[in-house]
Amino acid sequence: MGFEWLKPAVIFGSLLYAVIGVVVFWVCFLIIDKITPYDLWGEIVEKQNMALGMVVAAMSLGICIIVAAAIH
């Protein structure tokens, strides 16, 4: 058993893919926030809309799964 996962190229590649995944997720989330007819942040935080919070959480997990599968 070796330490191939400790090589700088492997660590750099993992960090690069992690940053790309976070950026793609953030862009997708911003696009979805813009196409919804109301302010997601205002509805969830200010009006305490729990149902919308659960929908946004499920949508976020879905986007994360898609991005992770595309990177993998």
Order of alpha helices (4+ residues) and beta strands (2+ residues): alpha-alpha
